[in-house]
Amino acid sequence: MLTTEAQDYLERLDIAHKVSVRDGAFTTSDLSTGQRKWLALVQAYLDTPPGDVARRMGRQPGPEFPLDFL
């Protein structure tokens, strides 16, 4: 279940072509700084309740942030 959920988020953030989930861990290849940040957001979202992720960001997300993600 976790693998399916993680893969869904990776696809929604358009980084699934560079990140996959194997044996419960992310595998990556040559991520940009922005893509690493998206991956960190996915990890935080999977590890913590959704409200905590938004609160921990500590600021309003920029216009490129997919609001439906949270």
Buried (B, 14 or more C-beta within 10 A) or exposed (E): EEEEEBBEBBEBBEBBEBBBBEEEEBEEEEBEEEBEEBBEBBBBBBEEEEEEBBEEEEEEEEEEEEEEBE
